Amino acid sequence: MEAVVFVFSLLDCCALIFLSVYFIITLSDLECDYINARSCCSKLNKWVIPELIGHTVITVLMLVSLHWFIFLLNLPAATWNIYRMILALIND
């Protein structure tokens, strides 16, 4: 069971790293004026919820499987994403 948890966590982290790279590339395109702000926001906003779900799933999975140290390492990222989602909901 523990191997399945870590394999799923590895795949989820790979997807989250891919999303982070996509965010950086899109924001650098915005900085260089290749795309406008509206286009940048529409591209990035659709990936905020999957990123939130990815971090939250890893964090909850580590909590349930009693891997406390890894849970504590993932907690700040999950908390930041939840905070960012709450701000997005308030501003809309």
Phi and psi restraints in degrees (value plus and minus 20) as a CYANA .aco file:
   2 GLU   PHI     -85.8   -45.8
   2 GLU   PSI     -55.3   -15.3
   3 ALA   PHI     -85.8   -45.8
   3 ALA   PSI     -58.6   -18.6
   4 VAL   PHI     -83.9   -43.9
   4 VAL   PSI     -60.7   -20.7
   5 VAL   PHI     -81.0   -41.0
   5 VAL   PSI     -65.1   -25.1
   6 PHE   PHI     -94.7   -54.7
   6 PHE   PSI     -51.3   -11.3
   7 VAL   PHI     -87.4   -47.4
   7 VAL   PSI     -65.4   -25.4
   8 PHE   PHI     -81.9   -41.9
   8 PHE   PSI     -60.8   -20.8
   9 SER   PHI     -83.3   -43.3
   9 SER   PSI     -59.6   -19.6
  10 LEU   PHI     -83.7   -43.7
  10 LEU   PSI     -65.3   -25.3
  11 LEU   PHI     -84.4   -44.4
  11 LEU   PSI     -59.9   -19.9
  12 ASP   PHI     -86.2   -46.2
  12 ASP   PSI     -60.3   -20.3
  13 CYS   PHI     -86.2   -46.2
  13 CYS   PSI     -56.6   -16.6
  14 CYS   PHI     -82.5   -42.5
  14 CYS   PSI     -61.8   -21.8
  15 ALA   PHI     -85.0   -45.0
  15 ALA   PSI     -59.4   -19.4
  16 LEU   PHI     -87.8   -47.8
  16 LEU   PSI     -56.7   -16.7
  17 ILE   PHI     -86.2   -46.2
  17 ILE   PSI     -61.1   -21.1
  18 PHE   PHI     -79.6   -39.6
  18 PHE   PSI     -63.2   -23.2
  19 LEU   PHI     -83.3   -43.3
  19 LEU   PSI     -59.7   -19.7
  20 SER   PHI     -83.9   -43.9
  20 SER   PSI     -61.3   -21.3
  21 VAL   PHI     -85.2   -45.2
  21 VAL   PSI     -60.9   -20.9
  22 TYR   PHI     -80.9   -40.9
  22 TYR   PSI     -62.3   -22.3
  23 PHE   PHI     -80.5   -40.5
  23 PHE   PSI     -65.4   -25.4
  24 ILE   PHI     -85.2   -45.2
  24 ILE   PSI     -61.8   -21.8
  25 ILE   PHI     -84.8   -44.8
  25 ILE   PSI     -62.8   -22.8
  26 THR   PHI     -85.5   -45.5
  26 THR   PSI     -60.5   -20.5
  27 LEU   PHI     -89.8   -49.8
  27 LEU   PSI     -52.7   -12.7
  28 SER   PHI     -90.9   -50.9
  28 SER   PSI     -53.3   -13.3
  29 ASP   PHI     -83.3   -43.3
  29 ASP   PSI     -57.8   -17.8
  30 LEU   PHI     -85.5   -45.5
  30 LEU   PSI     -61.7   -21.7
  31 GLU   PHI     -84.0   -44.0
  31 GLU   PSI     -56.2   -16.2
  32 CYS   PHI    -107.0   -67.0
  32 CYS   PSI     -14.7    25.3
  33 ASP   PHI      43.8    83.8
  33 ASP   PSI      11.2    51.2
  34 TYR   PHI    -100.3   -60.3
  34 TYR   PSI     -49.3    -9.3
  35 ILE   PHI    -151.6  -111.6
  35 ILE   PSI     138.5   178.5
  36 ASN   PHI    -109.4   -69.4
  36 ASN   PSI     151.8   191.8
  37 ALA   PHI     -85.6   -45.6
  37 ALA   PSI     -58.7   -18.7
  38 ARG   PHI     -83.9   -43.9
  38 ARG   PSI     -63.1   -23.1
  39 SER   PHI     -85.6   -45.6
  39 SER   PSI     -59.9   -19.9
  40 CYS   PHI     -82.5   -42.5
  40 CYS   PSI     -66.1   -26.1
  41 CYS   PHI     -84.0   -44.0
  41 CYS   PSI     -60.4   -20.4
  42 SER   PHI     -86.9   -46.9
  42 SER   PSI     -53.8   -13.8
  43 LYS   PHI     -90.0   -50.0
  43 LYS   PSI     -61.1   -21.1
  44 LEU   PHI    -103.6   -63.6
  44 LEU   PSI     -51.7   -11.7
  45 ASN   PHI     -84.2   -44.2
  45 ASN   PSI     -51.1   -11.1
  46 LYS   PHI     -93.6   -53.6
  46 LYS   PSI     -31.1     8.9
  47 TRP   PHI    -123.7   -83.7
  47 TRP   PSI     -19.9    20.1
  48 VAL   PHI     -90.5   -50.5
  48 VAL   PSI     -64.7   -24.7
  49 ILE   PHI     -86.5   -46.5
  49 ILE   PSI     -64.3   -24.3
  50 PRO   PHI     -80.8   -40.8
  50 PRO   PSI     -54.7   -14.7
  51 GLU   PHI     -86.6   -46.6
  51 GLU   PSI     -61.5   -21.5
  52 LEU   PHI     -81.4   -41.4
  52 LEU   PSI     -65.1   -25.1
  53 ILE   PHI     -84.6   -44.6
  53 ILE   PSI     -61.0   -21.0
  54 GLY   PHI     -81.5   -41.5
  54 GLY   PSI     -67.6   -27.6
  55 HIS   PHI     -86.4   -46.4
  55 HIS   PSI     -60.0   -20.0
  56 THR   PHI     -87.0   -47.0
  56 THR   PSI     -59.7   -19.7
  57 VAL   PHI     -83.1   -43.1
  57 VAL   PSI     -64.7   -24.7
  58 ILE   PHI     -82.3   -42.3
  58 ILE   PSI     -64.1   -24.1
  59 THR   PHI     -83.9   -43.9
  59 THR   PSI     -67.1   -27.1
  60 VAL   PHI     -86.3   -46.3
  60 VAL   PSI     -58.4   -18.4
  61 LEU   PHI     -81.9   -41.9
  61 LEU   PSI     -61.8   -21.8
  62 MET   PHI     -90.3   -50.3
  62 MET   PSI     -52.5   -12.5
  63 LEU   PHI     -88.0   -48.0
  63 LEU   PSI     -64.7   -24.7
  64 VAL   PHI     -87.6   -47.6
  64 VAL   PSI     -56.7   -16.7
  65 SER   PHI    -105.6   -65.6
  65 SER   PSI     -13.2    26.8
  66 LEU   PHI      43.6    83.6
  66 LEU   PSI      16.1    56.1
  67 HIS   PHI    -119.5   -79.5
  67 HIS   PSI      64.7   104.7
  68 TRP   PHI     -86.0   -46.0
  68 TRP   PSI     -61.8   -21.8
  69 PHE   PHI     -84.7   -44.7
  69 PHE   PSI     -65.1   -25.1
  70 ILE   PHI     -87.9   -47.9
  70 ILE   PSI     -55.6   -15.6
  71 PHE   PHI     -79.8   -39.8
  71 PHE   PSI     -65.6   -25.6
  72 LEU   PHI     -87.7   -47.7
  72 LEU   PSI     -49.5    -9.5
  73 LEU   PHI     -90.6   -50.6
  73 LEU   PSI     -55.0   -15.0
  74 ASN   PHI    -104.6   -64.6
  74 ASN   PSI     -39.0     1.0
  75 LEU   PHI     -79.7   -39.7
  75 LEU   PSI     -63.8   -23.8
  76 PRO   PHI     -82.1   -42.1
  76 PRO   PSI     -59.1   -19.1
  77 ALA   PHI     -87.0   -47.0
  77 ALA   PSI     -62.6   -22.6
  78 ALA   PHI     -86.0   -46.0
  78 ALA   PSI     -60.2   -20.2
  79 THR   PHI     -84.3   -44.3
  79 THR   PSI     -61.8   -21.8
  80 TRP   PHI     -82.4   -42.4
  80 TRP   PSI     -62.6   -22.6
  81 ASN   PHI     -87.0   -47.0
  81 ASN   PSI     -57.9   -17.9
  82 ILE   PHI     -85.3   -45.3
  82 ILE   PSI     -62.5   -22.5
  83 TYR   PHI     -80.7   -40.7
  83 TYR   PSI     -63.3   -23.3
  84 ARG   PHI     -84.3   -44.3
  84 ARG   PSI     -57.1   -17.1
  85 MET   PHI     -89.2   -49.2
  85 MET   PSI     -59.4   -19.4
  86 ILE   PHI     -83.3   -43.3
  86 ILE   PSI     -62.1   -22.1
  87 LEU   PHI     -82.8   -42.8
  87 LEU   PSI     -59.4   -19.4
  88 ALA   PHI     -85.6   -45.6
  88 ALA   PSI     -57.9   -17.9
  89 LEU   PHI     -89.6   -49.6
  89 LEU   PSI     -55.8   -15.8
  90 ILE   PHI     -89.0   -49.0
  90 ILE   PSI     -60.2   -20.2
  91 ASN   PHI     -95.5   -55.5
  91 ASN   PSI     -37.9     2.1
